[in-house]
Amino acid sequence: MAMPDYVEHSAGATEIGKLSAEAVVREYEIAAKEIEVMGTELMDLVKQCETVTRNALGVTEELKETAGRYREEAKRVFQQIENCSQVTAEVRNICNDLREKIAARNSATKTGQA
């Protein structure tokens, strides 16, 4: 690996100093490139998160719509139950009225026969 272009040997540096400095700067450069790769991988993860977020927002809208449909169904069932209850109450009242009329006729008939 060539020495990075952001460094250059100083005039008067010894051969051992140059070799040592080159070895160290190469290790730093390798680490710097790995850090850049991590940054690229991180950006890929960010894009994945953005996709998941968009999908989650779409699902959230679907869930809101589903909840709305459930509420409408609950309202329909509620009204149907109340209507059935009213019809049942009317039937009971009619039956009671008929019973009273029948009882009144029976009483009148029995009174007229006596």
DRENLUM-551760 format. One record per residue: z, x, y of N, C-alpha, C in turn; residue in three letters. Coordinates in steps of 0.2 Angstrom, whole numbers, plus 5000, padded with zeros to 4 digits. Example, Ala and Ser with C-alpha at 12.3 -4.5 7.8 and 13.67 -1.06 7.14 Angstrom:
// DRENLUM-551760
DRENPA, n.zz, n.xx, n.yy, ca.zz, ca.xx, ca.yy, c.zz, c.xx, c.yy, resn
DRENPA, 5039, 5066, 4972, 5039, 5062, 4978, 5039, 5066, 4984, ALA
DRENPA, 5035, 5064, 4989, 5036, 5068, 4995, 5039, 5064, 5000, SER
END
This chain:
// DRENLUM-551760
DRENPA, n.zz, n.xx, n.yy, ca.zz, ca.xx, ca.yy, c.zz, c.xx, c.yy, resn
DRENPA, 5000, 5004, 4994, 5000, 5000, 5000, 5000, 5004, 5006, MET
DRENPA, 4995, 5003, 5011, 4995, 5007, 5017, 5001, 5005, 5021, ALA
DRENPA, 5002, 5010, 5026, 5008, 5009, 5030, 5006, 5004, 5035, MET
DRENPA, 5010, 4999, 5037, 5008, 4994, 5042, 5006, 4997, 5049, PRO
DRENPA, 5002, 4993, 5052, 4999, 4996, 5058, 5004, 4995, 5064, ASP
DRENPA, 5010, 4991, 5063, 5014, 4991, 5069, 5019, 4997, 5069, TYR
DRENPA, 5019, 5001, 5065, 5023, 5008, 5066, 5018, 5014, 5065, VAL
DRENPA, 5020, 5019, 5068, 5016, 5026, 5067, 5021, 5031, 5068, GLU
DRENPA, 5020, 5037, 5064, 5024, 5042, 5064, 5025, 5045, 5071, HIS
DRENPA, 5031, 5048, 5072, 5032, 5051, 5078, 5030, 5058, 5078, SER
DRENPA, 5028, 5061, 5083, 5027, 5068, 5083, 5033, 5072, 5082, ALA
DRENPA, 5033, 5077, 5077, 5039, 5081, 5076, 5043, 5078, 5070, GLY
DRENPA, 5041, 5072, 5067, 5045, 5070, 5061, 5044, 5074, 5055, ALA
DRENPA, 5049, 5076, 5051, 5048, 5080, 5045, 5044, 5076, 5040, THR
DRENPA, 5041, 5080, 5035, 5038, 5076, 5029, 5042, 5072, 5026, GLU
DRENPA, 5049, 5074, 5024, 5053, 5070, 5021, 5055, 5064, 5025, ILE
DRENPA, 5056, 5064, 5032, 5057, 5059, 5036, 5052, 5054, 5036, GLY
DRENPA, 5045, 5056, 5036, 5039, 5052, 5036, 5039, 5048, 5030, LYS
DRENPA, 5040, 5051, 5024, 5040, 5048, 5018, 5045, 5043, 5017, LEU
DRENPA, 5051, 5045, 5019, 5057, 5040, 5019, 5056, 5034, 5023, SER
DRENPA, 5053, 5035, 5029, 5052, 5030, 5034, 5046, 5025, 5031, ALA
DRENPA, 5041, 5028, 5028, 5036, 5024, 5026, 5038, 5020, 5020, GLU
DRENPA, 5042, 5023, 5015, 5045, 5019, 5010, 5049, 5013, 5012, ALA
DRENPA, 5053, 5014, 5017, 5058, 5009, 5020, 5053, 5003, 5023, VAL
DRENPA, 5049, 5005, 5027, 5045, 5001, 5031, 5040, 4996, 5026, VAL
DRENPA, 5038, 5000, 5021, 5034, 4996, 5016, 5039, 4990, 5012, ARG
DRENPA, 5045, 4992, 5011, 5049, 4987, 5008, 5051, 4982, 5013, GLU
DRENPA, 5052, 4983, 5019, 5052, 4978, 5024, 5046, 4974, 5024, TYR
DRENPA, 5040, 4977, 5024, 5034, 4973, 5025, 5033, 4968, 5019, GLU
DRENPA, 5035, 4971, 5013, 5035, 4967, 5007, 5039, 4961, 5008, ILE
DRENPA, 5045, 4962, 5010, 5050, 4956, 5011, 5048, 4951, 5016, ALA
DRENPA, 5044, 4954, 5022, 5042, 4950, 5027, 5036, 4945, 5024, ALA
DRENPA, 5032, 4948, 5020, 5027, 4944, 5017, 5029, 4939, 5013, LYS
DRENPA, 5035, 4940, 5009, 5038, 4935, 5005, 5041, 4930, 5009, GLU
DRENPA, 5044, 4932, 5015, 5047, 4927, 5019, 5041, 4922, 5022, ILE
DRENPA, 5035, 4925, 5024, 5030, 4921, 5026, 5027, 4916, 5020, GLU
DRENPA, 5027, 4918, 5014, 5025, 4914, 5009, 5030, 4908, 5008, VAL
DRENPA, 5037, 4910, 5009, 5042, 4905, 5009, 5041, 4900, 5014, MET
DRENPA, 5039, 4902, 5020, 5037, 4897, 5026, 5031, 4893, 5024, GLY
DRENPA, 5026, 4895, 5021, 5020, 4891, 5018, 5023, 4886, 5013, THR
DRENPA, 5027, 4888, 5008, 5029, 4884, 5003, 5034, 4878, 5007, GLU
DRENPA, 5038, 4880, 5012, 5042, 4875, 5015, 5037, 4870, 5019, LEU
DRENPA, 5032, 4872, 5022, 5027, 4868, 5025, 5024, 4863, 5020, MET
DRENPA, 5023, 4865, 5014, 5020, 4861, 5009, 5025, 4856, 5007, ASP
DRENPA, 5032, 4858, 5006, 5037, 4853, 5005, 5038, 4848, 5011, LEU
DRENPA, 5037, 4850, 5017, 5038, 4846, 5022, 5032, 4841, 5022, VAL
DRENPA, 5026, 4843, 5020, 5021, 4838, 5019, 5022, 4833, 5014, LYS
DRENPA, 5025, 4835, 5008, 5027, 4831, 5003, 5032, 4826, 5005, GLN
DRENPA, 5037, 4828, 5009, 5042, 4824, 5012, 5039, 4819, 5017, CYS
DRENPA, 5034, 4821, 5021, 5031, 4816, 5025, 5028, 4811, 5021, GLU
DRENPA, 5024, 4813, 5016, 5021, 4808, 5011, 5026, 4803, 5008, THR
DRENPA, 5032, 4806, 5006, 5037, 4801, 5003, 5040, 4797, 5008, VAL
DRENPA, 5040, 4799, 5014, 5043, 4795, 5020, 5038, 4789, 5021, THR
DRENPA, 5032, 4791, 5022, 5027, 4786, 5023, 5027, 4780, 5018, ARG
DRENPA, 5027, 4783, 5011, 5027, 4778, 5006, 5033, 4774, 5006, ASN
DRENPA, 5039, 4777, 5008, 5045, 4773, 5008, 5045, 4768, 5013, ALA
DRENPA, 5042, 4770, 5019, 5041, 4765, 5024, 5037, 4759, 5022, LEU
DRENPA, 5032, 4760, 5018, 5027, 4755, 5016, 5031, 4751, 5011, GLY
DRENPA, 5035, 4754, 5007, 5039, 4750, 5002, 5044, 4746, 5005, VAL
DRENPA, 5047, 4749, 5011, 5052, 4745, 5015, 5049, 4738, 5017, THR
DRENPA, 5043, 4739, 5020, 5040, 4733, 5022, 5039, 4728, 5017, GLU
DRENPA, 5037, 4730, 5011, 5036, 4726, 5005, 5042, 4722, 5004, GLU
DRENPA, 5048, 4726, 5004, 5054, 4723, 5002, 5056, 4718, 5007, LEU
DRENPA, 5055, 4719, 5014, 5056, 4714, 5019, 5052, 4708, 5017, LYS
DRENPA, 5046, 4709, 5016, 5042, 4703, 5014, 5045, 4699, 5008, GLU
DRENPA, 5047, 4703, 5003, 5049, 4700, 4997, 5056, 4696, 4999, THR
DRENPA, 5060, 4699, 5003, 5066, 4696, 5005, 5065, 4689, 5009, ALA
DRENPA, 5060, 4690, 5013, 5058, 4684, 5017, 5055, 4678, 5012, GLY
DRENPA, 5052, 4680, 5007, 5049, 4675, 5002, 5055, 4672, 4998, ARG
DRENPA, 5060, 4676, 4997, 5066, 4673, 4993, 5070, 4669, 4998, TYR
DRENPA, 5070, 4670, 5004, 5074, 4666, 5009, 5070, 4659, 5009, ARG
DRENPA, 5064, 4659, 5010, 5060, 4653, 5010, 5061, 4649, 5003, GLU
DRENPA, 5061, 4652, 4998, 5062, 4649, 4991, 5069, 4646, 4991, GLU
DRENPA, 5074, 4650, 4994, 5081, 4647, 4994, 5081, 4641, 4999, ALA
DRENPA, 5078, 4641, 5004, 5078, 4635, 5009, 5074, 4629, 5005, LYS
DRENPA, 5069, 4630, 5001, 5066, 4625, 4998, 5070, 4622, 4993, ARG
DRENPA, 5074, 4626, 4989, 5078, 4624, 4983, 5084, 4620, 4987, VAL
DRENPA, 5087, 4623, 4992, 5092, 4620, 4996, 5091, 4613, 4998, PHE
DRENPA, 5085, 4612, 5001, 5082, 4605, 5003, 5081, 4601, 4997, GLN
DRENPA, 5078, 4603, 4992, 5077, 4599, 4986, 5084, 4597, 4983, GLN
DRENPA, 5089, 4601, 4983, 5095, 4599, 4980, 5098, 4594, 4984, ILE
DRENPA, 5098, 4595, 4991, 5101, 4590, 4995, 5097, 4583, 4995, GLU
DRENPA, 5091, 4583, 4994, 5087, 4577, 4994, 5088, 4574, 4987, ASN
DRENPA, 5089, 4577, 4982, 5091, 4574, 4975, 5098, 4571, 4976, CYS
DRENPA, 5102, 4575, 4979, 5109, 4572, 4980, 5109, 4565, 4984, SER
DRENPA, 5105, 4565, 4989, 5104, 4559, 4993, 5101, 4553, 4989, GLN
DRENPA, 5096, 4555, 4985, 5093, 4550, 4980, 5098, 4547, 4975, VAL
DRENPA, 5102, 4552, 4973, 5107, 4550, 4968, 5113, 4546, 4971, THR
DRENPA, 5115, 4547, 4977, 5119, 4543, 4981, 5117, 4536, 4982, ALA
DRENPA, 5110, 4536, 4984, 5107, 4529, 4985, 5107, 4525, 4979, GLU
DRENPA, 5105, 4528, 4973, 5105, 4525, 4967, 5112, 4522, 4965, VAL
DRENPA, 5117, 4526, 4966, 5124, 4524, 4965, 5126, 4518, 4969, ARG
DRENPA, 5124, 4518, 4975, 5125, 4513, 4980, 5122, 4506, 4977, ASN
DRENPA, 5115, 4507, 4976, 5112, 4501, 4973, 5115, 4499, 4967, ILE
DRENPA, 5117, 4503, 4962, 5120, 4501, 4956, 5127, 4497, 4958, CYS
DRENPA, 5131, 4500, 4962, 5137, 4497, 4964, 5135, 4490, 4967, ASN
DRENPA, 5130, 4489, 4972, 5129, 4483, 4975, 5127, 4478, 4969, ASP
DRENPA, 5122, 4480, 4965, 5120, 4476, 4959, 5126, 4473, 4955, LEU
DRENPA, 5131, 4478, 4953, 5137, 4476, 4949, 5141, 4471, 4953, ARG
DRENPA, 5142, 4472, 4960, 5145, 4467, 4964, 5142, 4460, 4964, GLU
DRENPA, 5135, 4460, 4964, 5132, 4454, 4964, 5132, 4450, 4958, LYS
DRENPA, 5131, 4454, 4952, 5132, 4452, 4946, 5139, 4449, 4945, ILE
DRENPA, 5144, 4453, 4947, 5151, 4450, 4946, 5152, 4444, 4950, ALA
DRENPA, 5149, 4444, 4956, 5150, 4438, 4960, 5147, 4432, 4957, ALA
DRENPA, 5141, 4433, 4954, 5138, 4427, 4951, 5142, 4425, 4945, ARG
DRENPA, 5144, 4430, 4941, 5148, 4428, 4935, 5154, 4424, 4937, ASN
DRENPA, 5157, 4426, 4943, 5163, 4423, 4945, 5162, 4416, 4947, SER
DRENPA, 5156, 4415, 4951, 5154, 4409, 4954, 5152, 4404, 4948, ALA
DRENPA, 5149, 4407, 4943, 5147, 4403, 4937, 5153, 4401, 4933, THR
DRENPA, 5158, 4405, 4932, 5164, 4403, 4929, 5168, 4398, 4933, LYS
DRENPA, 5168, 4399, 4939, 5172, 4394, 4943, 5168, 4387, 4943, THR
DRENPA, 5162, 4387, 4943, 5158, 4381, 4943, 5158, 4378, 4936, GLY
DRENPA, 5160, 4381, 4931, 5160, 4378, 4924, 5167, 4376, 4923, GLN
DRENPA, 5172, 4378, 4927, 5179, 4376, 4925, 5180, 4369, 4928, ALA
END
